[in-house]
Each structure stands twice: as C-alpha cells, then as structure tokens.
Amino acid sequence: MSIFEDARNGVLGGAKLDDYLANNPNILGEQDPESGLTPLAIAVVEGFPEEVRQLLEKGAKADVLSRDDETPLLLAAWKAVKERPLIIQLLLEKTPPSIVDKTSRAAGNKTPLMFAIEKRDIDSIKMLRRAKASLTIKSDEGFNAKEMAENMARKDIRDGPVYRALDPDREQMTLARIAGTVVSLLLYIVAWINSTLNGVVRRATGLNPALDPTTHQRVVGTGQQPTKDEFVEKVDEYVRGGPLERFFKDKKDFIQDVARKAANLEKDESTDLGKKDLLPKTIKVSLHKQVIYCDDSSSMHRAGRWDGQKGLVMRIARITTQILPDGEGVALCFINQDIGNSANMTSQEIVSRMDSLSWDPNGNTPIGTNLKTKVLQPLVYDEIGAGKLDRPLLISIMTDGMPSNESENELATTILECGRKLEAAGYSADCVKFMIGQIGTAGGAASFLESLRSNADIAPVAFITSDKLDSKFTEFHANERELDRWLIETLFTPLTGTETKKDL
C-alpha cells in the first residue's frame, strides 16, 4: 500500500501517517502518479474530514497544488463526495486569503464559491463568503458567482436561500437570539389562546402571559381576527422560510409540544418552574441543548462529592427536559471516562447511567483538554462543520479541584478557542455558553475558579458560580420547589446577556 492508497481508503492517520513522514519528510507534497493529487487532495475528494485534519496538523499545506493546478479548497467544493462543509471549514483555517478564489483551466475557471453554488451547499457558500470569496470573478461560461445564484433563484424560488447565503452576515441570526425569539413566540401562542378561547389555558393551568402586540403584528398582521385553524397556519408561515425554520428543522410539532408542556408545568404542584416569574427562564434554559461535563477524578470520592454531583446531574436533566418534546435530551460527559451514546439522553437514562458509574480511582483532571476532545469536538465543531448546529448549547462544568496534566490556563484557552471557531464558521460566539461550578470545598478549586471569574476575556460566555453546587443542592434538598428555582436561576444566569428580541 502507498500513502495515496491509504489516503483514498481513509486510513491515513495516527502512527501510519507518522511512519510515512519519518521515512520521507517531504511526502505530503508529492503527487499520486495516477491521479496527480497530493495525499491531502485525495483525502479531500474522498470526503474524510478526520484524515484532512490530521494531514493539516502534520504539515500538509493547503496551498500546494495538484497536477492540474487545483487547490485542495477548489477540489473540496468541486469534487468532495461527502462531508463537504466540514472539509471546507478545515481548509479555510489553513488556506491563505490570496488563494480562496484560485481555480484552474480543468475546472472551467470556476471558483470554489461557484461550485458550492452549483451544489446548493448553503453552509459552504456562507463560509466561503466570510473568507471573502469573490462575487465578481467570471468563469469560462461568462458568469460570476452572484449572477449564477441570481439565475438559479429566478428559475426556481426554492433556490432563494442560495442567493441569500451570498450575504451571510445580513442573513445570519444567532442561535442564541433564536432561542429568545422562541420564548416570545411560545408565550404569545399561549396568550392568544387565552384571549381568543375564553382563557382556556388560564383556567386549566393558571398560565396567563400578556399578549405581546409586536409579536402579534409579526405573526397575524392587521385585519380580521383569524380563526383557530387560520392562526395555526399563520404561525407555520411565520416560522417557515425565516431564521426560526432552522431551529424547528425536522421537528414538525416542536412549537405545539413545547407550548403544551410549558402550560402543563403549572399543574405540577411539586415545582415552581411554571410560575409567572420562572416560566420564561425555564423555557429559555430548556431551549438550549444542555451538556453536563462532570468531574470523575480520584479526589471525587472525598466527603460525598460524587453523590452530590450525581444528585445535581439528575435534577438538571429532569428540569431542563420537562417541557421538551419526546426525543430531546441532555448530553452527559466525564473528564476521564468514556461512556458512549451519551449525546442525547433522557432524564431516566441519565439516572440509570449515573447509578452505574463512580469516580475514577486513577483519574486526573485535564478539564480543558478533554472539554475540547470529548465535548466541543463532537457536539460543536463537527456540527458546525456539517451545518447541523440547530440549537445553542449551555455547558455545565463541575469540578472539585485544580486542573492536572495540563496548564492552569487550558480551560480558559479552550473556551476562547470555541468562540473563535464559532465565529469563523459564521455563528456568534455566544451560541455556546458555559456555567462552571465547584463541587466540594477544596481550596485549590476555589482559587482556580476565582482565576476564571476574573478573566475578562471569557466573561461574555462563561458564568462561574460563587455557590458550592453540592452544598446548595444539599441545602435545598428537602425543599424541591426552592431547589428547582435555584437551579433554573443558576442555569439562566449565563444566558442573561443574550438578546431576546428579533428584528425581522
């Protein structure tokens, strides 16, 4: 097997790649005698993003041309058989701005952006435009990228999003703002039902939000009051074709299910989550994908820390999924242990999994390093690369001590890197927010969290609690109403800087 065959088969990585480089340090710049492609170009065309990532990390150059003068970026947009957006994202991080538009005679002098337009690849179009891809360069066919998109939209209205993607900053509405908009929309739906159907929701649940005139104008407009069926149709029209559609993609009854479950919260006498002051916060917290990142280092066996953390995790999972439709769950990760299939767990699955685990007797605390590899890579970076990040995330991090096996600054560095990667992919940095809290009373943990609290760079997206989480959990354990209220208020705090109104 040659390096080119290994690249074509998707097995060029790890020790195998290291062996090739040890034998020939210049091998990544060589071309396959048959195809004329470099190893990186082959990985790009075959659609292996992890292989592309490792090749770039090991020194493969994103500006090295293949035999017919194709850049890896051009080949990704033109010929990648799968995973095109993620591969383009990886390449753009390493591609010099001066060659983003580089093309070749073999490609008919079409730029990468033109190929993305032809393939109706919205996410790749947005990334290329944010990288300053040209709208005015013409191909051999005599059209530039803007004219191609205009012609497509003129022929078929369904290609309108392709044209709009050419101006991604204008079209972009952050996921965090969308979550705020959903809160307003859900409360408006309940208010409209109350005002139109003689307060049926208010009588059944006590839920009686005010009918917001701004939202009413946007959804219903002026004129005669719609019937119930017409109202449902207008809500569907309001969601369809706009930024909210991304939130509800492939979730046909999401709005109806959340509104119904939110209203039913008032019937639950064991919790205050449906009360007037907490309901908007409960909805907003729940509309963020909850990720719970737990400490399982060896020190967690002390002073009941593991049991305290277990109780917190179970409660967070329960209250943050209570109003979500069936199938929408919580992600659970640990610093040391890999538990598998944990990206979307129900509250009952969380309980079962937590009962079967314990702290790791040999575990360290590489909290920042593993936040990147175990949480952010699969749940954020892979998703934005594939254009599938459809909900903002709230990541709750629990720790009982100082980091080990890494720099003390690694966690803050990882949080900042997350924001940069989101922005590079066209999202707002506040699409992923962090709540960081202490388990136990160790002085080292308190000092570490204080250093994070005083770090102004991460402050816009990270909230470091002053409470000892397990102590507070114990304090409120006998009063479940106050426990739920404290947890929702704590989880809501990182979200308070997020805009909650939209302008469409």
ROKOL-414423 format. One record per residue (C-alpha): residue in one letter; x, y, z. Coordinates in steps of 0.2 Angstrom, whole numbers, padded with zeros to 4 digits, always signed. Example, Ala and Ser with C-alpha at 12.3 -4.5 7.8 and 13.67 -1.06 7.14 Angstrom:
BEGIN
A+0062-0022+0039/S+0068-0005+0036/
END
This chain:
BEGIN
M+0000+0000+0000/S+0006+0018-0004/I+0002+0034+0005/F-0010+0038-0009/E-0020+0022-0007/D-0021+0024+0012/A-0027+0042+0009/R-0040+0035-0003/N-0046+0022+0009/G-0047+0034+0024/V-0034+0025+0034/L-0020+0038+0033/G-0018+0044+0051/G-0010+0041+0068/A+0005+0030+0068/K+0004+0026+0050/L+0005+0044+0045/D+0019+0046+0057/D+0029+0032+0049/Y+0027+0039+0031/L+0034+0056+0037/A+0048+0048+0047/N+0053+0039+0031/N+0051+0054+0019/P+0048+0071+0027/N+0043+0079+0010/I+0030+0065+0006/L+0014+0076+0009/G+0019+0087-0005/E+0021+0073-0018/Q+0008+0069-0031/D+0000+0052-0035/P+0007+0046-0051/E-0010+0041-0057/S-0022+0055-0052/G-0010+0069-0049/L-0017+0073-0032/T-0007+0075-0016/P-0012+0065-0001/L-0022+0080+0006/A-0031+0082-0010/I-0036+0064-0010/A-0042+0064+0007/V-0052+0080+0002/V-0060+0072-0013/E-0064+0056-0004/G-0073+0065+0010/F-0063+0060+0025/P-0063+0076+0037/E-0053+0067+0051/E-0039+0062+0038/V-0039+0080+0032/R-0037+0087+0050/Q-0023+0076+0054/L-0014+0079+0037/L-0015+0098+0040/E-0009+0096+0058/K+0006+0086+0052/G+0011+0099+0040/A+0001+0097+0024/K+0000+0114+0015/A-0017+0120+0010/D-0009+0130-0004/V+0000+0115-0013/L-0007+0112-0030/S-0011+0095-0038/R-0006+0091-0056/D-0020+0101-0064/D-0017+0117-0053/E-0031+0113-0041/T-0030+0119-0023/P-0037+0107-0010/L-0051+0120-0007/L-0056+0120-0026/L-0056+0101-0025/A-0067+0101-0009/A-0080+0112-0017/W-0079+0104-0034/K-0077+0085-0031/A-0079+0080-0012/V-0090+0066-0012/K-0096+0069+0006/E-0093+0080+0022/R-0090+0095+0010/P-0094+0109+0023/L-0083+0101+0037/I-0069+0099+0025/I-0070+0117+0018/Q-0071+0123+0036/L-0054+0114+0040/L-0046+0120+0024/L-0051+0138+0026/E-0042+0139+0043/K-0026+0135+0034/T-0029+0142+0016/P-0020+0159+0013/P-0033+0173+0009/S-0025+0176-0008/I-0030+0159-0015/V-0048+0157-0009/D-0053+0161-0027/K-0039+0151-0036/T-0046+0140-0049/S-0039+0130-0064/R-0042+0128-0083/A-0048+0110-0079/A-0062+0117-0068/G-0068+0129-0082/N-0061+0143-0071/K-0075+0141-0059/T-0070+0146-0041/P-0074+0136-0026/L-0089+0148-0022/M-0096+0144-0039/F-0095+0125-0036/A-0104+0127-0019/I-0117+0137-0028/E-0120+0124-0041/K-0122+0111-0027/R-0133+0122-0017/D-0122+0120-0002/I-0128+0134+0009/D-0116+0131+0023/S-0101+0130+0011/I-0107+0146+0002/K-0108+0156+0019/M-0090+0150+0024/L-0083+0155+0008/R-0091+0172+0008/R-0085+0175+0025/A-0067+0171+0019/K-0070+0185+0006/A-0073+0174-0009/S-0076+0184-0024/L-0093+0188-0032/T-0087+0196-0047/I-0074+0184-0055/K-0081+0176-0071/S-0079+0158-0076/D-0077+0152-0094/E-0096+0151-0096/G-0096+0170-0093/F-0105+0171-0077/N-0099+0177-0060/A-0105+0169-0043/K-0118+0182-0040/E-0125+0180-0057/M-0126+0161-0055/A-0135+0162-0039/E-0147+0176-0046/N-0151+0165-0061/M-0154+0150-0050/A-0166+0159-0039/R-0175+0167-0054/K-0178+0150-0061/D-0184+0141-0045/I-0190+0150-0030/R-0183+0136-0019/D-0165+0142-0023/G-0169+0159-0014/P-0158+0153+0001/V-0143+0150-0011/Y-0144+0168-0016/R-0147+0175+0002/A-0132+0165+0008/L-0120+0176-0003/D-0123+0189+0011/P-0121+0178+0027/D-0119+0192+0039/R-0136+0200+0034/E-0144+0183+0034/Q-0137+0177+0050/M-0147+0177+0066/T-0138+0169+0080/L-0145+0153+0088/A-0145+0162+0105/R-0156+0175+0098/I-0167+0162+0090/A-0169+0154+0107/G-0175+0171+0114/T-0187+0173+0100/V-0194+0155+0103/V-0198+0160+0121/S-0208+0175+0115/L-0217+0165+0102/L-0222+0151+0114/L-0228+0164+0127/Y-0238+0173+0113/I-0246+0157+0107/V-0252+0154+0125/A-0258+0172+0127/W-0268+0171+0110/I-0277+0155+0115/N-0282+0164+0132/S-0288+0179+0123/T-0297+0170+0109/L-0304+0155+0118/N-0311+0162+0134/G-0295+0160+0144/V-0295+0141+0142/V-0276+0139+0146/R-0278+0151+0160/R-0292+0142+0168/A-0283+0125+0165/T-0266+0130+0171/G-0266+0147+0178/L-0254+0152+0164/N-0258+0170+0158/P-0244+0179+0149/A-0248+0196+0141/L-0252+0196+0123/D-0237+0205+0115/P-0243+0217+0102/T-0226+0217+0092/T-0226+0198+0091/H-0245+0198+0086/Q-0241+0210+0072/R-0227+0200+0065/V-0237+0183+0066/V-0255+0188+0062/G-0254+0206+0055/T-0268+0218+0054/G-0286+0215+0049/Q-0299+0202+0054/Q-0295+0191+0069/P-0291+0174+0062/T-0299+0158+0067/K-0290+0144+0077/D-0285+0135+0061/E-0280+0151+0052/F-0270+0156+0067/V-0260+0139+0067/E-0257+0142+0048/K-0251+0159+0051/V-0239+0153+0065/D-0232+0140+0052/E-0230+0153+0039/Y-0221+0164+0052/V-0209+0150+0056/R-0207+0144+0038/G-0193+0152+0027/G-0186+0163+0041/P-0172+0160+0054/L-0184+0151+0065/E-0186+0137+0052/R-0168+0132+0056/F-0172+0129+0074/F-0188+0118+0070/K-0180+0109+0055/D-0186+0091+0055/K-0196+0094+0071/K-0214+0096+0064/D-0224+0099+0081/F-0210+0106+0091/I-0219+0123+0095/Q-0235+0114+0099/D-0227+0101+0110/V-0216+0114+0120/A-0231+0126+0122/R-0242+0112+0129/K-0229+0105+0141/A-0225+0123+0147/A-0243+0126+0151/N-0244+0109+0160/L-0230+0114+0171/E-0242+0124+0181/K-0252+0108+0186/D-0236+0101+0194/E-0238+0106+0212/S-0220+0100+0216/T-0211+0113+0207/D-0212+0132+0203/L-0205+0130+0186/G-0221+0135+0178/K-0224+0151+0189/K-0225+0168+0180/D-0208+0174+0185/L-0199+0157+0181/L-0208+0151+0166/P-0198+0162+0153/K-0182+0157+0161/T-0187+0139+0161/I-0191+0139+0143/K-0175+0148+0138/V-0164+0137+0148/S-0173+0121+0141/L-0171+0128+0123/H-0153+0127+0125/K-0145+0110+0122/Q-0139+0105+0139/V-0122+0097+0141/I-0116+0092+0158/Y-0097+0089+0160/C-0093+0080+0176/D-0078+0078+0186/D-0074+0060+0189/S-0056+0062+0196/S-0049+0052+0210/S-0052+0066+0223/M-0071+0065+0220/H-0073+0051+0232/R-0070+0063+0247/A-0083+0070+0258/G-0098+0064+0247/R-0093+0074+0232/W-0098+0060+0220/D-0115+0058+0227/G-0118+0077+0227/Q-0113+0078+0209/K-0124+0063+0205/G-0139+0072+0213/L-0136+0088+0204/V-0134+0080+0187/M-0150+0070+0189/R-0160+0086+0194/I-0153+0096+0180/A-0158+0083+0167/R-0176+0082+0174/I-0180+0100+0175/T-0172+0105+0158/T-0181+0092+0148/Q-0198+0093+0156/I-0205+0104+0143/L-0196+0097+0128/P-0204+0086+0115/D-0200+0067+0117/G-0183+0063+0110/E-0175+0079+0115/G-0162+0075+0129/V-0146+0080+0138/A-0128+0076+0134/L-0118+0069+0148/C-0098+0068+0148/F-0085+0065+0160/I-0067+0071+0161/N-0059+0054+0162/Q-0072+0040+0157/D-0079+0037+0140/I-0097+0031+0142/G-0103+0031+0124/N-0120+0035+0116/S-0122+0050+0128/A-0126+0065+0117/N-0145+0064+0119/M-0150+0056+0135/T-0167+0056+0143/S-0168+0060+0162/Q-0171+0042+0165/E-0156+0037+0155/I-0146+0049+0165/V-0152+0042+0181/S-0148+0024+0175/R-0131+0029+0169/M-0126+0039+0184/D-0131+0024+0196/S-0119+0013+0186/L-0104+0024+0187/S-0092+0030+0201/W-0077+0041+0202/D-0061+0035+0193/P-0048+0029+0206/N-0034+0034+0195/G-0042+0049+0187/N-0033+0066+0184/T-0041+0082+0180/P-0037+0088+0162/I-0053+0098+0162/G-0049+0109+0147/T-0040+0097+0136/N-0054+0084+0137/L-0068+0098+0136/K-0061+0101+0119/T-0059+0082+0113/K-0075+0075+0122/V-0087+0089+0122/L-0083+0103+0110/Q-0076+0092+0095/P-0091+0081+0094/L-0105+0092+0099/V-0100+0109+0092/Y-0085+0108+0080/D-0091+0093+0070/E-0109+0100+0070/I-0104+0117+0063/G-0093+0109+0050/A-0108+0099+0044/G-0120+0114+0046/K-0130+0104+0059/L-0129+0115+0074/D-0148+0119+0076/R-0148+0124+0095/P-0137+0134+0106/L-0128+0125+0119/L-0126+0128+0138/I-0112+0118+0145/S-0112+0115+0164/I-0094+0111+0170/M-0092+0103+0188/T-0075+0101+0196/D-0068+0098+0214/G-0050+0104+0211/M-0036+0112+0201/P-0033+0105+0183/S-0019+0092+0182/N-0009+0086+0167/E-0012+0102+0158/S-0009+0121+0160/E-0020+0130+0173/N-0025+0142+0158/E-0030+0127+0147/L-0049+0128+0151/A-0050+0147+0148/T-0040+0145+0132/T-0052+0131+0126/I-0067+0142+0129/L-0059+0156+0119/E-0055+0144+0105/C-0073+0139+0105/G-0079+0156+0102/R-0066+0159+0088/K-0071+0143+0079/L-0090+0148+0080/E-0086+0165+0073/A-0075+0158+0059/A-0090+0146+0054/G-0102+0161+0054/Y-0110+0159+0071/S-0110+0170+0086/A-0098+0166+0100/D-0112+0166+0112/C-0121+0151+0103/V-0111+0141+0116/K-0111+0147+0134/F-0103+0139+0150/M-0108+0138+0168/I-0094+0132+0179/G-0096+0127+0197/Q-0087+0119+0212/I-0091+0103+0220/G-0083+0101+0237/T-0073+0114+0247/A-0055+0111+0241/G-0045+0127+0242/G-0037+0123+0225/A-0053+0123+0216/A-0059+0139+0224/S-0043+0148+0218/F-0044+0140+0201/L-0062+0146+0199/E-0058+0163+0205/S-0045+0165+0192/L-0058+0161+0179/R-0070+0173+0187/S-0058+0187+0185/N-0054+0183+0167/A-0062+0196+0157/D-0059+0188+0140/I-0071+0173+0144/A-0084+0183+0154/P-0096+0186+0139/V-0099+0167+0138/A-0094+0160+0155/F-0103+0161+0172/I-0093+0155+0187/T-0104+0152+0201/S-0100+0158+0219/D-0110+0144+0226/K-0103+0127+0231/L-0115+0117+0220/D-0116+0101+0230/S-0118+0111+0246/K-0133+0121+0239/F-0140+0105+0232/T-0140+0098+0250/E-0147+0114+0257/F-0162+0114+0246/H-0164+0095+0245/A-0179+0095+0257/N-0187+0109+0248/E-0189+0104+0230/R-0198+0120+0225/E-0183+0130+0230/L-0171+0118+0223/D-0179+0119+0206/R-0179+0138+0207/W-0161+0139+0212/L-0156+0128+0198/I-0165+0137+0184/E-0159+0154+0191/T-0141+0147+0191/L-0143+0140+0173/F-0151+0155+0167/T-0138+0167+0173/P-0125+0164+0159/L-0139+0167+0146/T-0144+0184+0153/G-0133+0194+0141/T-0141+0186+0126/E-0153+0196+0115/T-0171+0191+0117/K-0179+0200+0103/K-0178+0199+0085/D-0180+0211+0071/L-0187+0203+0055/
END
